[in-house]
Amino acid sequence: MEVIELHYRCPQIETVSPRFAAYRVIVSHLTQISMNDHSHVGQGHVASEDFPADRSGKPTSTPQGTGTLVALLGASCLTAMAATAITPSLPGMAETFADTPNAQFLAQIGLTLPALVIAVAAAPVGAIVDRIGARTVLVFCAALFALAGSAGLYALNLPVLLASRAVLGLAIAGISTGALALVGGLYQDDKRHHVVGLQGAASSFGGMMFLMLGGLVAATSWRLPFATYLLSLPLLPLFLLFLPRAVHKQPVADKPAGAEGVEWAQVTMAYTSAFVGMILFYVIPVQLPFHLAHHGFIDPALTGYALSLCTLCGGISATLYSRIHRRMTPLSIITVAFILIGIGQLLAVGGNYGAILAGMAVAGASTGLLLPTVNGLVLASTPVSKHGRFSGGVASALFIGQFVAPVSASVAASVAGTVFLGTSIAAVAVALVLLLGQFRAKRGQNSA
């Protein structure tokens, strides 16, 4: 049987960087996650209540403290910076490099290029996480994140800037898959659901914070928002101090056939839900500015308010995810998420700004339910030794969905007349299919 040894550096240090003081409110809800016993898992230990086993019976968890949790939440916060931090810089960037052909288009490509790289590279990077360890990948990618992300401070031409954005996508792929893989290996059951919910909240709140920060400093210079990527550097000591090094020992020969423990039906449902959900949800940031302008709301600040409210509600619902999970099955939560997407976009169909804000709040809450459910489902359905590559699959599904979203917006507009009406109908239809599936499954169990 494969044994995982977890080695810590200074495991009893609980000092948290002042930069993470904002997370103390969230962390206070997770006191039960922090265990006081600091014993280690070694070869020959048997899974117990303190050291629960994964699906193949391998001991995977060691007692975690606040420092470990803050490090993981900080990593999740960084993943939200793929685009939001430099959004306000696009006009200044295009003006500075106006001599470059198609400068405005290339500046917009620079905004989305990291997402394309994440979609392509997340799964291979996840396999590297499984091979060399999540902490090693996180430390390397956090340093790469700072180096590539801050390149806009000094890049002399647009091609160099675009290349740095591609490298940034690779760094974010490593951070997102490494952080999720560590959560799968360090926490179990309810504790794991607490943490994946808080990861979603950290990503939402982080995205909103970096968007606001980028807007403030962009008023001085379009290059300054790129400096926010240097905020990954204070995380490096946290990663080194609090995150474990996971070393996978070779399996013994008596491992039964098929013991890899992958529940493919659950994994497929998670990937499909992430892909379809992102297609339908990401229509909002793609289409909302045009929708508001069509109804006479031309002030860009109104778009910012609506999107900020959407993100805020996603973070709030994510903090409540663990409580909801205790009362509902993953499939039921996914169904509710699609219903919320449908209702939220239906409210936004008209030209009333108050109704649009209400719709953004409802639709935003869906992401705080959908993403933690998908992440938790994948972690629970795969062995810890493969969490990296399957976590990468989640990231790929999400970001490929983002790229398909503009196409789905065009299709929805041609079919239903307006984008939000079409995607609302599609989201409700997905929810009805899921409800029908649950009904037939329960009926089959009762008849059996």
QUIRA-V945510 format. One record per run of one state. SS is the DSSP state (h for helix, s for strand, l for the rest). FROM is the first residue (numbers start at 1). TO is the last residue. If there is no record, write none. Layout:
SS_FROM_TO + SS_FROM_TO
//
This chain:
l_1_3 + s_4_7 + l_8_17 + h_18_33 + s_34_34 + l_35_52 + s_53_53 + l_54_58 + s_59_59 + l_60_63 + s_64_64 + l_65_65 + h_66_82 + l_83_83 + h_84_96 + l_97_102 + h_103_132 + l_133_133 + h_134_153 + l_154_157 + h_158_186 + l_187_188 + h_189_218 + l_219_223 + h_224_242 + l_243_244 + s_245_248 + l_249_263 + h_264_281 + l_282_282 + h_283_294 + l_295_299 + h_300_319 + l_320_320 + h_321_325 + l_326_329 + h_330_347 + l_348_352 + h_353_380 + l_381_383 + h_384_416 + l_417_418 + h_419_447 + l_448_448
//
